[in-house]
Amino acid sequence: MEELAREQPGFLGVESARRGDGFGITVSYWTDEAAIGAWKQNVEHVVAQKRGRREWYSDYTVRVARVERSYGLTRRTPGWPL
């Protein structure tokens, strides 16, 4: 799905993380609500959503949110303590 999402107008990026117990989160970023709506209705994405509900997920949550600000620090020095 990520490859397909990258081809959609308004796609900005995606981040994903998963714990050892299987719990995971995926965040996709879009330019605006119209782009999000178009992705939600993409035919291949709809098929994947249905398959996910049927085969992969016992539960899930979708959140649509606006990022107002994002900043951080990256230390690329080996051994830098976090």
N, CA, C and O atoms as a CHARMM CRD file, in Angstrom:
* protein
*
  328
    1    1 MET  N      0.81000  -1.18600   0.00000 PROA 1      0.00000
    2    1 MET  CA     0.00000   0.00000   0.00000 PROA 1      0.00000
    3    1 MET  C      0.85900   1.25700   0.00000 PROA 1      0.00000
    4    1 MET  O      0.47500   2.26900  -0.58700 PROA 1      0.00000
    5    2 GLU  N      2.00700   1.20400   0.64700 PROA 2      0.00000
    6    2 GLU  CA     2.84200   2.40700   0.68400 PROA 2      0.00000
    7    2 GLU  C      3.25400   2.83700  -0.72100 PROA 2      0.00000
    8    2 GLU  O      3.23700   4.02700  -1.03700 PROA 2      0.00000
    9    3 GLU  N      3.62200   1.87800  -1.56100 PROA 3      0.00000
   10    3 GLU  CA     4.01300   2.21000  -2.93200 PROA 3      0.00000
   11    3 GLU  C      2.85000   2.86200  -3.67800 PROA 3      0.00000
   12    3 GLU  O      3.04200   3.84300  -4.39700 PROA 3      0.00000
   13    4 LEU  N      1.64600   2.31500  -3.50700 PROA 4      0.00000
   14    4 LEU  CA     0.46000   2.88300  -4.14200 PROA 4      0.00000
   15    4 LEU  C      0.17300   4.28100  -3.58400 PROA 4      0.00000
   16    4 LEU  O     -0.14900   5.19800  -4.33900 PROA 4      0.00000
   17    5 ALA  N      0.28900   4.43800  -2.27100 PROA 5      0.00000
   18    5 ALA  CA     0.04500   5.73900  -1.64900 PROA 5      0.00000
   19    5 ALA  C      1.00100   6.79600  -2.20300 PROA 5      0.00000
   20    5 ALA  O      0.60200   7.93500  -2.44400 PROA 5      0.00000
   21    6 ARG  N      2.25800   6.41500  -2.40100 PROA 6      0.00000
   22    6 ARG  CA     3.26600   7.35700  -2.91500 PROA 6      0.00000
   23    6 ARG  C      2.89100   7.90600  -4.28600 PROA 6      0.00000
   24    6 ARG  O      3.32800   8.99400  -4.66000 PROA 6      0.00000
   25    7 GLU  N      2.08600   7.16200  -5.03400 PROA 7      0.00000
   26    7 GLU  CA     1.67400   7.59100  -6.37500 PROA 7      0.00000
   27    7 GLU  C      0.47300   8.54100  -6.34000 PROA 7      0.00000
   28    7 GLU  O      0.11900   9.12500  -7.36400 PROA 7      0.00000
   29    8 GLN  N     -0.15500   8.69900  -5.17400 PROA 8      0.00000
   30    8 GLN  CA    -1.38000   9.49000  -5.07800 PROA 8      0.00000
   31    8 GLN  C     -1.07600  10.97800  -4.91700 PROA 8      0.00000
   32    8 GLN  O     -0.14500  11.35100  -4.20300 PROA 8      0.00000
   33    9 PRO  N     -1.86100  11.82500  -5.58000 PROA 9      0.00000
   34    9 PRO  CA    -1.70000  13.27000  -5.40000 PROA 9      0.00000
   35    9 PRO  C     -1.88700  13.65500  -3.93100 PROA 9      0.00000
   36    9 PRO  O     -2.81500  13.19500  -3.26600 PROA 9      0.00000
   37   10 GLY  N     -0.99800  14.49500  -3.45000 PROA 10     0.00000
   38   10 GLY  CA    -1.10800  14.98200  -2.08000 PROA 10     0.00000
   39   10 GLY  C     -0.36400  14.15600  -1.05100 PROA 10     0.00000
   40   10 GLY  O     -0.31200  14.54600   0.11500 PROA 10     0.00000
   41   11 PHE  N      0.21700  13.02400  -1.44000 PROA 11     0.00000
   42   11 PHE  CA     0.96300  12.19500  -0.48800 PROA 11     0.00000
   43   11 PHE  C      2.26100  12.88900  -0.12000 PROA 11     0.00000
   44   11 PHE  O      2.98600  13.36100  -0.99500 PROA 11     0.00000
   45   12 LEU  N      2.56100  12.95400   1.18100 PROA 12     0.00000
   46   12 LEU  CA     3.78600  13.58700   1.66000 PROA 12     0.00000
   47   12 LEU  C      4.78300  12.60100   2.24100 PROA 12     0.00000
   48   12 LEU  O      5.99100  12.81800   2.14300 PROA 12     0.00000
   49   13 GLY  N      4.29800  11.51100   2.84900 PROA 13     0.00000
   50   13 GLY  CA     5.21800  10.55900   3.46200 PROA 13     0.00000
   51   13 GLY  C      4.49700   9.62400   4.41100 PROA 13     0.00000
   52   13 GLY  O      3.29500   9.74900   4.64600 PROA 13     0.00000
   53   14 VAL  N      5.26400   8.67500   4.95600 PROA 14     0.00000
   54   14 VAL  CA     4.70700   7.69000   5.87200 PROA 14     0.00000
   55   14 VAL  C      5.78200   7.28900   6.88500 PROA 14     0.00000
   56   14 VAL  O      6.96700   7.23700   6.55900 PROA 14     0.00000
   57   15 GLU  N      5.35100   7.00700   8.11400 PROA 15     0.00000
   58   15 GLU  CA     6.23400   6.50500   9.17200 PROA 15     0.00000
   59   15 GLU  C      5.52600   5.33500   9.82300 PROA 15     0.00000
   60   15 GLU  O      4.30400   5.34000   9.97200 PROA 15     0.00000
   61   16 SER  N      6.30800   4.32100  10.21300 PROA 16     0.00000
   62   16 SER  CA     5.72000   3.12700  10.80100 PROA 16     0.00000
   63   16 SER  C      6.61300   2.59900  11.91100 PROA 16     0.00000
   64   16 SER  O      7.83500   2.73600  11.85000 PROA 16     0.00000
   65   17 ALA  N      6.00700   1.99900  12.92200 PROA 17     0.00000
   66   17 ALA  CA     6.74900   1.35200  14.00100 PROA 17     0.00000
   67   17 ALA  C      5.92200   0.17900  14.51100 PROA 17     0.00000
   68   17 ALA  O      4.69300   0.23300  14.51200 PROA 17     0.00000
   69   18 ARG  N      6.59900  -0.87800  14.94200 PROA 18     0.00000
   70   18 ARG  CA     5.89800  -2.05500  15.45600 PROA 18     0.00000
   71   18 ARG  C      6.69200  -2.63600  16.61800 PROA 18     0.00000
   72   18 ARG  O      7.91400  -2.76600  16.55100 PROA 18     0.00000
   73   19 ARG  N      5.97200  -2.98600  17.69200 PROA 19     0.00000
   74   19 ARG  CA     6.59400  -3.63400  18.84800 PROA 19     0.00000
   75   19 ARG  C      6.72300  -5.12800  18.60200 PROA 19     0.00000
   76   19 ARG  O      6.12800  -5.66700  17.66900 PROA 19     0.00000
   77   20 GLY  N      7.48700  -5.77900  19.42700 PROA 20     0.00000
   78   20 GLY  CA     7.67200  -7.21700  19.33000 PROA 20     0.00000
   79   20 GLY  C      6.39300  -8.00800  19.52500 PROA 20     0.00000
   80   20 GLY  O      6.26300  -9.11300  18.99800 PROA 20     0.00000
   81   21 ASP  N      5.44200  -7.45800  20.27700 PROA 21     0.00000
   82   21 ASP  CA     4.17900  -8.16700  20.52000 PROA 21     0.00000
   83   21 ASP  C      3.17400  -7.96700  19.38900 PROA 21     0.00000
   84   21 ASP  O      2.04300  -8.44500  19.47000 PROA 21     0.00000
   85   22 GLY  N      3.58900  -7.25500  18.32800 PROA 22     0.00000
   86   22 GLY  CA     2.71700  -7.06800  17.18000 PROA 22     0.00000
   87   22 GLY  C      1.99100  -5.73600  17.13300 PROA 22     0.00000
   88   22 GLY  O      1.48100  -5.35500  16.08000 PROA 22     0.00000
   89   23 PHE  N      1.93000  -5.01100  18.25600 PROA 23     0.00000
   90   23 PHE  CA     1.27500  -3.70200  18.25000 PROA 23     0.00000
   91   23 PHE  C      2.05800  -2.76200  17.34700 PROA 23     0.00000
   92   23 PHE  O      3.28500  -2.69300  17.42700 PROA 23     0.00000
   93   24 GLY  N      1.35400  -2.04600  16.49600 PROA 24     0.00000
   94   24 GLY  CA     2.04300  -1.13800  15.58800 PROA 24     0.00000
   95   24 GLY  C      1.25700   0.11400  15.30700 PROA 24     0.00000
   96   24 GLY  O      0.06900   0.21100  15.61200 PROA 24     0.00000
   97   25 ILE  N      1.94000   1.06500  14.72200 PROA 25     0.00000
   98   25 ILE  CA     1.31900   2.32400  14.31100 PROA 25     0.00000
   99   25 ILE  C      1.91900   2.72000  12.97000 PROA 25     0.00000
  100   25 ILE  O      3.12500   2.60200  12.75000 PROA 25     0.00000
  101   26 THR  N      1.06800   3.18500  12.09200 PROA 26     0.00000
  102   26 THR  CA     1.50600   3.73800  10.81600 PROA 26     0.00000
  103   26 THR  C      0.84100   5.09800  10.66100 PROA 26     0.00000
  104   26 THR  O     -0.37100   5.23100  10.82800 PROA 26     0.00000
  105   27 VAL  N      1.64000   6.09800  10.34300 PROA 27     0.00000
  106   27 VAL  CA     1.13500   7.45600  10.14400 PROA 27     0.00000
  107   27 VAL  C      1.45300   7.85500   8.71000 PROA 27     0.00000
  108   27 VAL  O      2.60700   7.80500   8.28300 PROA 27     0.00000
  109   28 SER  N      0.42700   8.24900   7.97500 PROA 28     0.00000
  110   28 SER  CA     0.67300   8.77000   6.62900 PROA 28     0.00000
  111   28 SER  C      0.35700  10.26100   6.64000 PROA 28     0.00000
  112   28 SER  O     -0.53900  10.71800   7.35100 PROA 28     0.00000
  113   29 TYR  N      1.10000  10.99800   5.84800 PROA 29     0.00000
  114   29 TYR  CA     0.97600  12.44800   5.79600 PROA 29     0.00000
  115   29 TYR  C      0.49800  12.86900   4.40700 PROA 29     0.00000
  116   29 TYR  O      0.98300  12.37800   3.38900 PROA 29     0.00000
  117   30 TRP  N     -0.46100  13.78700   4.39300 PROA 30     0.00000
  118   30 TRP  CA    -1.09000  14.24900   3.15500 PROA 30     0.00000
  119   30 TRP  C     -1.17900  15.76400   3.17400 PROA 30     0.00000
  120   30 TRP  O     -1.15300  16.38300   4.23800 PROA 30     0.00000
  121   31 THR  N     -1.28400  16.35500   2.00000 PROA 31     0.00000
  122   31 THR  CA    -1.32200  17.80800   1.90200 PROA 31     0.00000
  123   31 THR  C     -2.59700  18.41300   2.47200 PROA 31     0.00000
  124   31 THR  O     -2.56400  19.50800   3.03300 PROA 31     0.00000
  125   32 ASP  N     -3.72200  17.71300   2.33500 PROA 32     0.00000
  126   32 ASP  CA    -4.98700  18.27000   2.79900 PROA 32     0.00000
  127   32 ASP  C     -6.05200  17.17200   2.92800 PROA 32     0.00000
  128   32 ASP  O     -5.82400  16.01800   2.56600 PROA 32     0.00000
  129   33 GLU  N     -7.18900  17.55400   3.44000 PROA 33     0.00000
  130   33 GLU  CA    -8.27300  16.60200   3.67500 PROA 33     0.00000
  131   33 GLU  C     -8.81000  15.99100   2.38500 PROA 33     0.00000
  132   33 GLU  O     -9.25400  14.84300   2.38600 PROA 33     0.00000
  133   34 ALA  N     -8.77600  16.74400   1.28200 PROA 34     0.00000
  134   34 ALA  CA    -9.23100  16.20300  -0.00400 PROA 34     0.00000
  135   34 ALA  C     -8.33500  15.04100  -0.44600 PROA 34     0.00000
  136   34 ALA  O     -8.83200  14.03500  -0.95300 PROA 34     0.00000
  137   35 ALA  N     -7.02300  15.17600  -0.25700 PROA 35     0.00000
  138   35 ALA  CA    -6.09100  14.10000  -0.60600 PROA 35     0.00000
  139   35 ALA  C     -6.32100  12.87900   0.27600 PROA 35     0.00000
  140   35 ALA  O     -6.24000  11.74500  -0.19600 PROA 35     0.00000
  141   36 ILE  N     -6.60500  13.10700   1.55100 PROA 36     0.00000
  142   36 ILE  CA    -6.90700  12.00500   2.46400 PROA 36     0.00000
  143   36 ILE  C     -8.17100  11.27900   1.99700 PROA 36     0.00000
  144   36 ILE  O     -8.20300  10.04900   1.95700 PROA 36     0.00000
  145   37 GLY  N     -9.20000  12.03400   1.64900 PROA 37     0.00000
  146   37 GLY  CA   -10.45200  11.44400   1.18700 PROA 37     0.00000
  147   37 GLY  C    -10.28200  10.64500  -0.08900 PROA 37     0.00000
  148   37 GLY  O    -10.87600   9.57800  -0.24200 PROA 37     0.00000
  149   38 ALA  N     -9.46900  11.15700  -1.01100 PROA 38     0.00000
  150   38 ALA  CA    -9.21600  10.44000  -2.26200 PROA 38     0.00000
  151   38 ALA  C     -8.49300   9.12600  -1.99300 PROA 38     0.00000
  152   38 ALA  O     -8.79400   8.11000  -2.62000 PROA 38     0.00000
  153   39 TRP  N     -7.54200   9.14100  -1.06400 PROA 39     0.00000
  154   39 TRP  CA    -6.82100   7.91300  -0.70700 PROA 39     0.00000
  155   39 TRP  C     -7.77400   6.90900  -0.06200 PROA 39     0.00000
  156   39 TRP  O     -7.72500   5.71600  -0.36200 PROA 39     0.00000
  157   40 LYS  N     -8.62600   7.39100   0.81100 PROA 40     0.00000
  158   40 LYS  CA    -9.58800   6.51200   1.48900 PROA 40     0.00000
  159   40 LYS  C    -10.48700   5.80400   0.47400 PROA 40     0.00000
  160   40 LYS  O    -10.92100   4.67800   0.71500 PROA 40     0.00000
  161   41 GLN  N    -10.76900   6.45100  -0.65400 PROA 41     0.00000
  162   41 GLN  CA   -11.66900   5.87900  -1.65800 PROA 41     0.00000
  163   41 GLN  C    -10.94200   5.18200  -2.80600 PROA 41     0.00000
  164   41 GLN  O    -11.59400   4.64200  -3.70000 PROA 41     0.00000
  165   42 ASN  N     -9.61000   5.18100  -2.80300 PROA 42     0.00000
  166   42 ASN  CA    -8.85100   4.50300  -3.85200 PROA 42     0.00000
  167   42 ASN  C     -9.25800   3.03100  -3.89500 PROA 42     0.00000
  168   42 ASN  O     -9.28100   2.36700  -2.85800 PROA 42     0.00000
  169   43 VAL  N     -9.57600   2.51800  -5.07500 PROA 43     0.00000
  170   43 VAL  CA   -10.13000   1.16900  -5.22000 PROA 43     0.00000
  171   43 VAL  C     -9.22000   0.09900  -4.61000 PROA 43     0.00000
  172   43 VAL  O     -9.69500  -0.76400  -3.87200 PROA 43     0.00000
  173   44 GLU  N     -7.93100   0.14600  -4.90900 PROA 44     0.00000
  174   44 GLU  CA    -7.00400  -0.85300  -4.36500 PROA 44     0.00000
  175   44 GLU  C     -6.88800  -0.72400  -2.84700 PROA 44     0.00000
  176   44 GLU  O     -6.74500  -1.72500  -2.14400 PROA 44     0.00000
  177   45 HSD  N     -6.94700   0.48800  -2.35300 PROA 45     0.00000
  178   45 HSD  CA    -6.88200   0.70900  -0.91200 PROA 45     0.00000
  179   45 HSD  C     -8.13800   0.16500  -0.22700 PROA 45     0.00000
  180   45 HSD  O     -8.05100  -0.42600   0.84900 PROA 45     0.00000
  181   46 VAL  N     -9.29700   0.36200  -0.84300 PROA 46     0.00000
  182   46 VAL  CA   -10.55600  -0.15900  -0.29600 PROA 46     0.00000
  183   46 VAL  C    -10.49200  -1.68000  -0.18700 PROA 46     0.00000
  184   46 VAL  O    -10.92200  -2.24400   0.81900 PROA 46     0.00000
  185   47 VAL  N     -9.96300  -2.34500  -1.20500 PROA 47     0.00000
  186   47 VAL  CA    -9.81000  -3.80600  -1.17400 PROA 47     0.00000
  187   47 VAL  C     -8.89900  -4.21800  -0.02000 PROA 47     0.00000
  188   47 VAL  O     -9.21000  -5.15800   0.71200 PROA 47     0.00000
  189   48 ALA  N     -7.78100  -3.52000   0.14400 PROA 48     0.00000
  190   48 ALA  CA    -6.84700  -3.82100   1.23600 PROA 48     0.00000
  191   48 ALA  C     -7.49100  -3.57500   2.60100 PROA 48     0.00000
  192   48 ALA  O     -7.25800  -4.33700   3.53900 PROA 48     0.00000
  193   49 GLN  N     -8.30200  -2.51500   2.71800 PROA 49     0.00000
  194   49 GLN  CA    -8.99300  -2.24300   3.99100 PROA 49     0.00000
  195   49 GLN  C     -9.91700  -3.40500   4.34700 PROA 49     0.00000
  196   49 GLN  O     -9.93400  -3.86500   5.48900 PROA 49     0.00000
  197   50 LYS  N    -10.67700  -3.87300   3.37400 PROA 50     0.00000
  198   50 LYS  CA   -11.60100  -4.99000   3.62000 PROA 50     0.00000
  199   50 LYS  C    -10.84400  -6.25300   3.99900 PROA 50     0.00000
  200   50 LYS  O    -11.24800  -6.97100   4.91400 PROA 50     0.00000
  201   51 ARG  N     -9.74900  -6.52500   3.30000 PROA 51     0.00000
  202   51 ARG  CA    -8.94000  -7.70000   3.62900 PROA 51     0.00000
  203   51 ARG  C     -8.34200  -7.57600   5.03100 PROA 51     0.00000
  204   51 ARG  O     -8.29200  -8.54900   5.78400 PROA 51     0.00000
  205   52 GLY  N     -7.88900  -6.36700   5.36800 PROA 52     0.00000
  206   52 GLY  CA    -7.34000  -6.14000   6.70300 PROA 52     0.00000
  207   52 GLY  C     -8.35200  -6.42800   7.79000 PROA 52     0.00000
  208   52 GLY  O     -8.02800  -7.07500   8.78600 PROA 52     0.00000
  209   53 ARG  N     -9.57600  -5.95500   7.61000 PROA 53     0.00000
  210   53 ARG  CA   -10.62300  -6.21000   8.61000 PROA 53     0.00000
  211   53 ARG  C    -10.94500  -7.69700   8.69800 PROA 53     0.00000
  212   53 ARG  O    -11.21900  -8.21500   9.78000 PROA 53     0.00000
  213   54 ARG  N    -10.91100  -8.37200   7.57700 PROA 54     0.00000
  214   54 ARG  CA   -11.28100  -9.77900   7.52700 PROA 54     0.00000
  215   54 ARG  C    -10.15200 -10.70200   8.01500 PROA 54     0.00000
  216   54 ARG  O    -10.42100 -11.69400   8.69200 PROA 54     0.00000
  217   55 GLU  N     -8.88500 -10.38400   7.67600 PROA 55     0.00000
  218   55 GLU  CA    -7.78800 -11.32900   7.89500 PROA 55     0.00000
  219   55 GLU  C     -6.71100 -10.89900   8.88700 PROA 55     0.00000
  220   55 GLU  O     -6.15900 -11.74500   9.59100 PROA 55     0.00000
  221   56 TRP  N     -6.40100  -9.61200   8.96000 PROA 56     0.00000
  222   56 TRP  CA    -5.20700  -9.20000   9.68800 PROA 56     0.00000
  223   56 TRP  C     -5.46400  -8.58400  11.05000 PROA 56     0.00000
  224   56 TRP  O     -4.66500  -8.78200  11.96500 PROA 56     0.00000
  225   57 TYR  N     -6.54700  -7.84600  11.21500 PROA 57     0.00000
  226   57 TYR  CA    -6.70700  -7.05600  12.43100 PROA 57     0.00000
  227   57 TYR  C     -7.93300  -7.48700  13.21800 PROA 57     0.00000
  228   57 TYR  O     -9.02100  -7.64400  12.66200 PROA 57     0.00000
  229   58 SER  N     -7.74400  -7.67700  14.51400 PROA 58     0.00000
  230   58 SER  CA    -8.90200  -7.92100  15.37900 PROA 58     0.00000
  231   58 SER  C     -9.50700  -6.59200  15.81100 PROA 58     0.00000
  232   58 SER  O    -10.69300  -6.52200  16.13200 PROA 58     0.00000
  233   59 ASP  N     -8.70000  -5.54800  15.82100 PROA 59     0.00000
  234   59 ASP  CA    -9.18600  -4.19700  16.09400 PROA 59     0.00000
  235   59 ASP  C     -8.17100  -3.19500  15.54900 PROA 59     0.00000
  236   59 ASP  O     -7.00200  -3.52400  15.34700 PROA 59     0.00000
  237   60 TYR  N     -8.62800  -1.99000  15.31900 PROA 60     0.00000
  238   60 TYR  CA    -7.75200  -0.91800  14.85400 PROA 60     0.00000
  239   60 TYR  C     -8.43400   0.42200  15.11100 PROA 60     0.00000
  240   60 TYR  O     -9.64000   0.48200  15.35300 PROA 60     0.00000
  241   61 THR  N     -7.65500   1.48100  15.05600 PROA 61     0.00000
  242   61 THR  CA    -8.16800   2.83400  15.22300 PROA 61     0.00000
  243   61 THR  C     -7.59300   3.70100  14.11400 PROA 61     0.00000
  244   61 THR  O     -6.40500   3.61800  13.80100 PROA 61     0.00000
  245   62 VAL  N     -8.43100   4.52100  13.52900 PROA 62     0.00000
  246   62 VAL  CA    -7.98600   5.50100  12.53700 PROA 62     0.00000
  247   62 VAL  C     -8.16000   6.88300  13.15300 PROA 62     0.00000
  248   62 VAL  O     -9.21200   7.20000  13.70700 PROA 62     0.00000
  249   63 ARG  N     -7.12500   7.69400  13.05100 PROA 63     0.00000
  250   63 ARG  CA    -7.20200   9.07600  13.51700 PROA 63     0.00000
  251   63 ARG  C     -6.80600   9.97700  12.36100 PROA 63     0.00000
  252   63 ARG  O     -5.81900   9.72100  11.67200 PROA 63     0.00000
  253   64 VAL  N     -7.57000  11.01600  12.15800 PROA 64     0.00000
  254   64 VAL  CA    -7.21600  12.02800  11.16500 PROA 64     0.00000
  255   64 VAL  C     -6.88200  13.28100  11.96200 PROA 64     0.00000
  256   64 VAL  O     -7.71100  13.80400  12.70700 PROA 64     0.00000
  257   65 ALA  N     -5.65300  13.75100  11.78900 PROA 65     0.00000
  258   65 ALA  CA    -5.18900  14.87700  12.60300 PROA 65     0.00000
  259   65 ALA  C     -4.34100  15.81000  11.75100 PROA 65     0.00000
  260   65 ALA  O     -3.83600  15.42500  10.69700 PROA 65     0.00000
  261   66 ARG  N     -4.19700  17.00600  12.21300 PROA 66     0.00000
  262   66 ARG  CA    -3.37600  18.00400  11.52800 PROA 66     0.00000
  263   66 ARG  C     -2.10200  18.21200  12.36700 PROA 66     0.00000
  264   66 ARG  O     -2.16900  18.41100  13.58000 PROA 66     0.00000
  265   67 VAL  N     -0.96800  18.16100  11.70500 PROA 67     0.00000
  266   67 VAL  CA     0.30400  18.44200  12.38100 PROA 67     0.00000
  267   67 VAL  C      0.52500  19.94500  12.33100 PROA 67     0.00000
  268   67 VAL  O      0.69400  20.51800  11.25500 PROA 67     0.00000
  269   68 GLU  N      0.52500  20.56900  13.47200 PROA 68     0.00000
  270   68 GLU  CA     0.71700  22.01900  13.55100 PROA 68     0.00000
  271   68 GLU  C      2.19900  22.38300  13.59400 PROA 68     0.00000
  272   68 GLU  O      2.60100  23.44700  13.12200 PROA 68     0.00000
  273   69 ARG  N      2.99700  21.50100  14.15900 PROA 69     0.00000
  274   69 ARG  CA     4.41400  21.78900  14.33500 PROA 69     0.00000
  275   69 ARG  C      5.13500  20.46300  14.50100 PROA 69     0.00000
  276   69 ARG  O      4.59600  19.52900  15.09400 PROA 69     0.00000
  277   70 SER  N      6.34200  20.37900  13.98300 PROA 70     0.00000
  278   70 SER  CA     7.16200  19.18200  14.15600 PROA 70     0.00000
  279   70 SER  C      8.61900  19.60500  14.24100 PROA 70     0.00000
  280   70 SER  O      9.11500  20.32600  13.37500 PROA 70     0.00000
  281   71 TYR  N      9.29700  19.15800  15.27600 PROA 71     0.00000
  282   71 TYR  CA    10.70900  19.48000  15.40400 PROA 71     0.00000
  283   71 TYR  C     11.37300  18.41300  16.24500 PROA 71     0.00000
  284   71 TYR  O     10.69300  17.64800  16.92900 PROA 71     0.00000
  285   72 GLY  N     12.68200  18.35300  16.20300 PROA 72     0.00000
  286   72 GLY  CA    13.39600  17.34200  16.97000 PROA 72     0.00000
  287   72 GLY  C     14.89500  17.55800  16.89800 PROA 72     0.00000
  288   72 GLY  O     15.38400  18.59700  16.45500 PROA 72     0.00000
  289   73 LEU  N     15.59100  16.55300  17.34300 PROA 73     0.00000
  290   73 LEU  CA    17.04500  16.57800  17.38200 PROA 73     0.00000
  291   73 LEU  C     17.53500  15.21000  16.96000 PROA 73     0.00000
  292   73 LEU  O     17.01300  14.19200  17.41300 PROA 73     0.00000
  293   74 THR  N     18.53300  15.18200  16.09800 PROA 74     0.00000
  294   74 THR  CA    19.13800  13.91700  15.69100 PROA 74     0.00000
  295   74 THR  C     20.63000  14.00700  15.93400 PROA 74     0.00000
  296   74 THR  O     21.31000  14.89100  15.41200 PROA 74     0.00000
  297   75 ARG  N     21.12100  13.09400  16.72200 PROA 75     0.00000
  298   75 ARG  CA    22.56200  12.99200  16.94800 PROA 75     0.00000
  299   75 ARG  C     23.04700  11.76200  16.20400 PROA 75     0.00000
  300   75 ARG  O     22.63600  10.64300  16.51100 PROA 75     0.00000
  301   76 ARG  N     23.89700  11.96000  15.25500 PROA 76     0.00000
  302   76 ARG  CA    24.39600  10.84400  14.46900 PROA 76     0.00000
  303   76 ARG  C     25.77300  10.37600  14.96000 PROA 76     0.00000
  304   76 ARG  O     26.45600   9.59800  14.29400 PROA 76     0.00000
  305   77 THR  N     26.15200  10.86400  16.12400 PROA 77     0.00000
  306   77 THR  CA    27.42100  10.48400  16.70100 PROA 77     0.00000
  307   77 THR  C     27.29500   9.10500  17.35400 PROA 77     0.00000
  308   77 THR  O     26.44700   8.93000  18.22900 PROA 77     0.00000
  309   78 PRO  N     28.11100   8.12100  16.95700 PROA 78     0.00000
  310   78 PRO  CA    28.03700   6.79700  17.59000 PROA 78     0.00000
  311   78 PRO  C     28.21800   6.89200  19.09700 PROA 78     0.00000
  312   78 PRO  O     29.11700   7.57400  19.58800 PROA 78     0.00000
  313   79 GLY  N     27.35200   6.19900  19.81900 PROA 79     0.00000
  314   79 GLY  CA    27.44200   6.18600  21.26600 PROA 79     0.00000
  315   79 GLY  C     26.77300   7.33300  21.97500 PROA 79     0.00000
  316   79 GLY  O     26.79100   7.39400  23.20400 PROA 79     0.00000
  317   80 TRP  N     26.17100   8.26400  21.21500 PROA 80     0.00000
  318   80 TRP  CA    25.47200   9.38900  21.86500 PROA 80     0.00000
  319   80 TRP  C     24.32500   8.86800  22.69000 PROA 80     0.00000
  320   80 TRP  O     23.47800   8.14600  22.16400 PROA 80     0.00000
  321   81 PRO  N     24.25800   9.21000  23.98300 PROA 81     0.00000
  322   81 PRO  CA    23.16700   8.70200  24.83600 PROA 81     0.00000
  323   81 PRO  C     21.82800   9.35400  24.49800 PROA 81     0.00000
  324   81 PRO  O     21.75900  10.54300  24.18500 PROA 81     0.00000
  325   82 LEU  N     20.78800   8.56500  24.56800 PROA 82     0.00000
  326   82 LEU  CA    19.44200   9.08800  24.32400 PROA 82     0.00000
  327   82 LEU  C     18.74400   9.39700  25.61000 PROA 82     0.00000
  328   82 LEU  O     17.59800   9.84700  25.59800 PROA 82     0.00000
